[in-house]
Amino acid sequence: MLKHEADGRGDLEPGYYHLFVLPAEGGSPRQVTSGSYHHRDRPAWTPDGKGLIFSANRNEDWEYEFRNSEIYALTLEDGSVRALTDRKGPDAEPAISPDGKRIAYLGFDDRVQTYQVTRLHVMNADGSGKRVITSKLDRSVRGPVWDRDGEGIFFQYDDRGNTKLGYTTLDGEVRVLGENVGGTSLGRPYGAGSFSVSGNGRFVYTHTRPEHPADLATGRRDEPGVRLITRLNDDLLAHRRLAEVEEIWWDSAYDARRIQGWIVTPPGFDPARKYPLILEIHGGPISNYGDRFSAEIQLYAAAGYVVLYANPRGSTSYGEEFGNLLYHNYPGQDYDDLMSGVDAVIARGFVDEANLFVTGGSAGGIMTAWIVGKTSRFRAAVAAKPVINWYSKVLVADNYYGYHSYRYPGSPWENPEAYMKFSPISLVGNVSTPTLLMTGDADLRTPLSEAKQFYHALKLRRVDTALVRIPGASHNMVARPSQLITKVAHVLAWFEKYRKGS
C-alpha cells in the first residue's frame, strides 16, 4: 500500500474502511459499502432514512490521487452507489437540507499548489445545480450545518487568527454569529473548537480567550450577541495571575506586507524593565495562531519571558494569496516577517536585546533551524520535531507521498537542488547558536532521524547542542500532560542555561 503507516497509529492493518448500518434498538450490523476503497468520512442520512450521502475516493487510481474525493449517494435497499460530483479535487463533509432536496458540501478544484481555500458548495440531491455559496469569502470553511428551515447554513472559519461561527444564506450573504471559537487545543494557540445547532435555532460553541480555555457560549441566529453559560476553570484561574496578550501588527522588511502577531507579557509586567524574549513559531506552516488560550505560552511568560508569536506569510486565515506565498519557496520570506516582528517588539523598549531566544515545533522547528543558520542574534534555540533535510523527510515520513509538486517542483530525485536549497541542513555550516533538538521517539511525521542529522552536524562542528527524545510521543508530542510539561521544562532549562546574567 502507498500509505502503510500513520503518525500516532504506527503500521496500518491491511483492509479497507466500510460503512455499516444496524437497527437503533440493537441487532446485527450490515455492511453497505464494498470494494477496494476506504470510506472513512462520516455519512449523512437522507431524511427518509432510505439512503446515505458520504464522501470517499472510489476512483480507479484512488491510492495515487489521494487528494481527490467525491460525494456519493447510497441506496440502502439495493446497495447501489452513485457519484454526485466528479471534479479533480476534494469534495467532503456533505450535509443534507431538512427537506432532503439539497446537499451542502466543501471542496475546491485542485490547481496543485501549497494552499487553496476550501469553499462551501450546494447542489441538488441528484447532483445537479452545483454552485459555490461562499465565493465572496476568501477563507476556508468547515463543518456545514443546515438551519432548521433550510434557508441557510452554519459553518466555522478562521479570520486573522480568530475562529468564527458564520452563517450564510443560499445567496452567499455571510455574517458572523460568534467569535473566539476554540480553546480545545490547550498546548499552543491554534484554531480548534466546535459548535452545535438545535432544532429551535439556538447554537452553542466552545469559546476561548487568552485568559481561559474552552467554555460554552450560546446564542440565536435571529438575535444579536452571545453569552457564556459555563466558567469551568474559575475555581483555578481566580487564584492565578496570567500573562496578558496584546495584538500587534508590523510591516515585513521584505515587502512591507502587514503581519499580525501577539505579544505576551509576564504577570506583574513592568514596561520600565528589560525582559528576555522568546519568539515562538507555529507549525504547519499551513495553519495559524491567534488570540486563544495557550498553556505553553503562559508557562513561558510565567518564567519571566516576553513571548512573541505570529502568523507570517504562508499562514491561514488571511486568504488564499497570503497562504500560498510559500509555494515552491519554503522556508522563504516568512523568515523576514518574523525577524521584522522581533524588531517591532524590541522597539517597544522593554526587551533585552542580549537575551533573545527562539523555538517552535514542526514547521516552527524547521524555521527555528533555518533562523540559526541565517542569523546569530539569538542566544539559544530549541527546534522541536523539525524537518532538517527535505530529501530524506519526503522519503521517510508517514505522509511521504504528499509533497510531489505541492511543496517543491517534482520529486526529490528529479529536482534535488530545490529540495536541498530549502533544507536547514544546507545552512548548518553557519550555525553558532546553541541549539537543542527535541522529537518524540514515536514521531512518524518528522522522524527522529531528521533531528539527529542536525544534532550530529552540530556535534561535528563543536556547536553546543543536545538531543531530547520524548518517550512514547508521536508528532503531537504533548498528547499527555506529562509530555507537555517535559517539553516546556526542557525549553526553559535550555534557555536559562544560556541566558545572559542568569
LODREN-377248 format. One line per 5 residues: number of its first residue (from 0); their letters; for each residue x, y, z of C-alpha. Coordinates in steps of 0.2 Angstrom, whole numbers. Example, Ala and Ser with C-alpha at 12.3 -4.5 7.8 and 13.67 -1.06 7.14 Angstrom:
<rs>
0) AS) 62,-22,39 ~ 68,-5,36
</rs>
This chain:
<rs>
0) MLKHE) 0,0,0 ~ 6,18,-4 ~ 0,23,14 ~ 6,9,25 ~ 9,19,42
5) ADGRG) 2,34,51 ~ 9,45,64 ~ 1,41,81 ~ -5,24,75 ~ 10,15,68
10) DLEPG) 9,2,55 ~ -8,1,47 ~ -18,-16,46 ~ -22,-22,29 ~ -40,-19,23
15) YYHLF) -52,-5,20 ~ -64,5,30 ~ -83,2,25 ~ -100,9,31 ~ -112,-2,41
20) VLPAE) -129,1,47 ~ -138,-8,62 ~ -156,-5,70 ~ -157,8,83 ~ -164,-4,95
25) GGSPR) -149,-16,93 ~ -145,-31,81 ~ -133,-36,69 ~ -123,-23,59 ~ -124,-24,40
30) QVTSG) -110,-19,28 ~ -117,-7,15 ~ -102,-2,5 ~ -89,-14,-3 ~ -74,-13,-15
35) SYHHR) -56,-9,-13 ~ -59,8,-7 ~ -59,17,10 ~ -75,25,17 ~ -68,35,32
40) DRPAW) -79,51,32 ~ -95,52,42 ~ -110,48,32 ~ -126,58,32 ~ -144,50,32
45) TPDGK) -156,56,20 ~ -172,62,29 ~ -182,47,23 ~ -170,35,31 ~ -168,26,14
50) GLIFS) -150,31,10 ~ -134,38,15 ~ -123,53,7 ~ -105,51,10 ~ -88,57,4
55) ANRNE) -75,45,-2 ~ -62,42,-16 ~ -69,27,-26 ~ -59,32,-42 ~ -49,18,-50
60) DWEYE) -32,26,-46 ~ -38,32,-29 ~ -22,27,-20 ~ -11,40,-30 ~ -25,53,-32
65) FRNSE) -26,54,-13 ~ -31,72,-13 ~ -47,68,-23 ~ -63,63,-16 ~ -82,64,-22
70) IYALT) -99,65,-14 ~ -109,49,-16 ~ -127,43,-14 ~ -130,26,-7 ~ -147,17,-8
75) LEDGS) -149,5,6 ~ -162,-6,-2 ~ -151,-12,-16 ~ -134,-6,-11 ~ -131,5,-27
80) VRALT) -119,19,-26 ~ -119,34,-37 ~ -106,48,-38 ~ -114,66,-37 ~ -98,75,-40
85) DRKGP) -84,72,-52 ~ -71,85,-52 ~ -52,84,-48 ~ -51,89,-30 ~ -58,86,-13
90) DAEPA) -77,86,-10 ~ -81,82,8 ~ -92,85,23 ~ -109,83,15 ~ -124,90,24
95) ISPDG) -142,87,18 ~ -155,100,20 ~ -170,96,31 ~ -182,93,16 ~ -169,82,8
100) KRIAY) -169,92,-8 ~ -151,99,-7 ~ -134,94,-1 ~ -121,106,6 ~ -103,101,4
105) LGFDD) -85,108,5 ~ -71,107,-8 ~ -61,116,-22 ~ -54,112,-39 ~ -36,106,-36
110) RVQTY) -24,118,-45 ~ -9,109,-37 ~ -2,122,-25 ~ 3,123,-7 ~ -13,131,-1
115) QVTRL) -31,133,-8 ~ -46,140,0 ~ -60,127,4 ~ -77,134,-1 ~ -95,129,3
120) HVMNA) -105,122,-11 ~ -123,117,-13 ~ -131,105,-26 ~ -147,97,-28 ~ -149,79,-21
125) DGSGK) -147,72,-38 ~ -130,81,-41 ~ -137,94,-52 ~ -136,113,-50 ~ -119,114,-42
130) RVITS) -114,131,-36 ~ -102,139,-24 ~ -110,148,-10 ~ -95,157,-1 ~ -87,164,-16
135) KLDRS) -86,181,-8 ~ -77,174,7 ~ -59,172,5 ~ -57,160,19 ~ -58,141,21
140) VRGPV) -74,135,29 ~ -78,119,38 ~ -92,110,47 ~ -108,115,37 ~ -124,113,46
145) WDRDG) -141,117,39 ~ -153,128,48 ~ -170,121,53 ~ -179,129,38 ~ -166,125,25
150) EGIFF) -164,143,21 ~ -145,145,26 ~ -130,136,33 ~ -119,137,49 ~ -101,135,47
155) QYDDR) -84,139,55 ~ -69,148,48 ~ -53,157,54 ~ -51,175,51 ~ -35,184,56
160) GNTKL) -31,172,69 ~ -48,171,77 ~ -60,157,74 ~ -78,162,70 ~ -95,154,69
165) GYTTL) -103,160,52 ~ -119,159,44 ~ -123,161,25 ~ -139,162,15 ~ -141,152,0
170) DGEVR) -137,168,-10 ~ -120,169,-2 ~ -123,183,11 ~ -111,179,25 ~ -112,186,43
175) VLGEN) -103,182,59 ~ -114,175,73 ~ -100,172,86 ~ -81,175,88 ~ -67,167,99
180) VGGTS) -72,149,94 ~ -59,136,101 ~ -50,133,117 ~ -49,114,115 ~ -31,114,109
185) LGRPY) -23,118,126 ~ -4,117,121 ~ -2,131,109 ~ -14,144,102 ~ -20,135,87
190) GAGSF) -38,136,80 ~ -49,122,85 ~ -66,121,94 ~ -84,115,88 ~ -102,121,88
195) SVSGN) -119,113,88 ~ -136,119,82 ~ -153,114,90 ~ -169,111,82 ~ -176,128,88
200) GRFVY) -162,139,80 ~ -151,141,95 ~ -132,137,93 ~ -119,133,106 ~ -100,133,103
205) THTRP) -83,131,113 ~ -77,149,117 ~ -60,154,122 ~ -49,169,125 ~ -31,170,130
210) EHPAD) -36,170,148 ~ -47,154,148 ~ -48,138,138 ~ -65,131,131 ~ -81,137,139
215) LATGR) -98,136,131 ~ -106,151,123 ~ -124,151,116 ~ -135,162,105 ~ -148,163,92
220) RDEPG) -146,167,73 ~ -160,180,74 ~ -154,188,90 ~ -138,199,92 ~ -124,193,103
225) VRLIT) -119,178,113 ~ -117,174,131 ~ -106,162,141 ~ -115,148,150 ~ -100,140,159
230) RLNDD) -85,146,168 ~ -76,129,170 ~ -60,135,176 ~ -65,149,188 ~ -60,139,203
235) LLAHR) -42,138,197 ~ -40,154,187 ~ -47,165,201 ~ -31,162,211 ~ -19,164,197
240) RLAEV) -11,179,188 ~ -10,175,170 ~ 1,184,157 ~ -8,197,146 ~ -9,195,127
245) EEIWW) -9,210,116 ~ -11,210,97 ~ 2,218,86 ~ 4,222,68 ~ 20,226,58
250) DSAYD) 27,228,41 ~ 38,215,34 ~ 56,221,30 ~ 54,211,14 ~ 39,219,5
255) ARRIQ) 30,229,18 ~ 17,216,19 ~ 7,218,35 ~ 10,204,48 ~ -1,200,63
260) GWIVT) 6,194,79 ~ 3,194,98 ~ 15,200,112 ~ 13,191,129 ~ 20,199,144
265) PPGFD) 24,191,161 ~ 12,193,176 ~ 17,208,185 ~ 25,216,169 ~ 34,232,171
270) PARKY) 37,241,155 ~ 52,251,163 ~ 61,234,165 ~ 71,224,152 ~ 64,206,149
275) PLILE) 71,191,139 ~ 61,187,123 ~ 55,171,116 ~ 50,170,98 ~ 38,155,97
280) IHGGP) 34,149,79 ~ 19,139,74 ~ 18,123,64 ~ 10,119,48 ~ 15,131,40
285) ISNYG) -2,130,33 ~ -11,134,50 ~ -12,149,61 ~ -10,155,79 ~ -22,168,87
290) DRFSA) -29,176,102 ~ -33,159,111 ~ -28,151,127 ~ -11,143,127 ~ -4,133,142
295) EIQLY) 14,133,134 ~ 14,152,131 ~ 8,155,148 ~ 21,145,156 ~ 35,153,146
300) AAAGY) 28,170,152 ~ 27,164,170 ~ 45,160,169 ~ 49,179,166 ~ 49,179,147
305) VVLYA) 41,191,135 ~ 34,180,121 ~ 30,184,103 ~ 20,173,92 ~ 14,177,75
310) NPRGS) 6,172,58 ~ 20,175,45 ~ 16,173,26 ~ 10,155,22 ~ -2,156,37
315) TSYGE) -20,153,35 ~ -35,164,40 ~ -28,179,28 ~ -35,172,11 ~ -28,161,-2
320) EFGNL) -15,173,-9 ~ -6,175,8 ~ -7,157,12 ~ 1,152,-4 ~ 15,163,-4
325) LYHNY) 27,149,1 ~ 23,138,-14 ~ 39,132,-20 ~ 48,144,-8 ~ 48,137,9
330) PGQDY) 56,142,20 ~ 56,159,12 ~ 51,177,16 ~ 42,171,32 ~ 59,172,39
335) DDLMS) 59,191,36 ~ 42,193,43 ~ 47,185,59 ~ 63,195,61 ~ 53,211,57
340) GVDAV) 42,206,71 ~ 56,204,84 ~ 62,221,79 ~ 45,228,81 ~ 44,221,99
345) IARGF) 62,227,103 ~ 56,244,98 ~ 44,244,112 ~ 58,247,124 ~ 56,233,136
350) VDEAN) 66,218,128 ~ 84,214,132 ~ 92,213,115 ~ 106,202,123 ~ 93,189,128
355) LFVTG) 83,184,113 ~ 78,166,111 ~ 68,156,98 ~ 58,140,97 ~ 44,131,88
360) GSAGG) 38,114,83 ~ 36,105,67 ~ 36,119,54 ~ 41,130,68 ~ 55,118,71
365) IMTAW) 60,120,53 ~ 60,139,54 ~ 70,138,71 ~ 84,128,62 ~ 83,139,47
370) IVGKT) 84,155,58 ~ 100,149,67 ~ 108,146,50 ~ 104,164,44 ~ 107,174,60
375) SRFRA) 117,173,76 ~ 106,186,85 ~ 98,173,97 ~ 106,167,112 ~ 99,149,111
380) AVAAK) 86,140,101 ~ 75,124,103 ~ 70,116,87 ~ 55,104,91 ~ 51,90,79
385) PVINW) 59,99,64 ~ 62,94,46 ~ 81,96,43 ~ 83,88,26 ~ 68,89,14
390) YSKVL) 76,75,3 ~ 75,62,17 ~ 59,69,25 ~ 49,66,10 ~ 55,48,8
395) VADNY) 54,43,26 ~ 39,51,34 ~ 22,43,35 ~ 15,56,23 ~ 30,55,11
400) YGYHS) 19,54,-4 ~ 11,71,-2 ~ 24,83,-7 ~ 27,80,-25 ~ 25,97,-34
405) YRYPG) 14,104,-20 ~ 28,109,-9 ~ 43,109,-22 ~ 43,106,-41 ~ 44,87,-45
410) SPWEN) 51,73,-34 ~ 67,74,-24 ~ 77,63,-37 ~ 70,75,-51 ~ 75,91,-43
415) PEAYM) 87,88,-29 ~ 94,105,-29 ~ 77,113,-24 ~ 75,101,-10 ~ 92,104,-3
420) KFSPI) 91,123,-6 ~ 76,124,7 ~ 83,111,19 ~ 90,118,36 ~ 105,106,34
425) SLVGN) 111,117,20 ~ 114,131,32 ~ 122,121,46 ~ 139,127,42 ~ 134,144,48
430) VSTPT) 126,140,65 ~ 134,146,80 ~ 119,147,91 ~ 117,134,105 ~ 103,123,98
435) LLMTG) 93,109,107 ~ 83,97,96 ~ 68,88,103 ~ 57,75,95 ~ 45,61,101
440) DADLR) 53,44,98 ~ 37,38,90 ~ 35,53,78 ~ 32,46,60 ~ 28,64,53
445) TPLSE) 45,72,56 ~ 55,56,61 ~ 69,57,74 ~ 81,54,60 ~ 78,72,55
450) AKQFY) 83,80,72 ~ 98,68,73 ~ 105,75,57 ~ 106,92,64 ~ 112,86,81
455) HALKL) 126,76,73 ~ 131,90,61 ~ 132,102,76 ~ 142,90,87 ~ 154,88,72
460) RRVDT) 156,107,71 ~ 158,108,91 ~ 142,119,92 ~ 133,117,109 ~ 119,106,106
465) ALVRI) 108,92,114 ~ 95,79,108 ~ 79,76,118 ~ 68,61,114 ~ 51,61,122
470) PGASH) 46,43,126 ~ 31,37,118 ~ 27,54,109 ~ 21,55,92 ~ 21,71,81
475) NMVAR) 8,78,93 ~ 22,77,106 ~ 10,84,120 ~ -4,72,120 ~ -2,69,138
480) PSQLI) 0,82,152 ~ 17,74,157 ~ 23,76,139 ~ 18,95,138 ~ 27,98,155
485) TKVAH) 43,89,148 ~ 43,99,133 ~ 41,116,142 ~ 54,111,155 ~ 67,107,143
490) VLAWF) 64,123,133 ~ 66,134,148 ~ 81,124,155 ~ 90,126,139 ~ 86,145,138
495) EKYRK) 91,148,156 ~ 107,139,153 ~ 112,152,140 ~ 103,167,147 ~ 115,181,149
500) GS) 115,186,168 ~ 105,171,173
</rs>
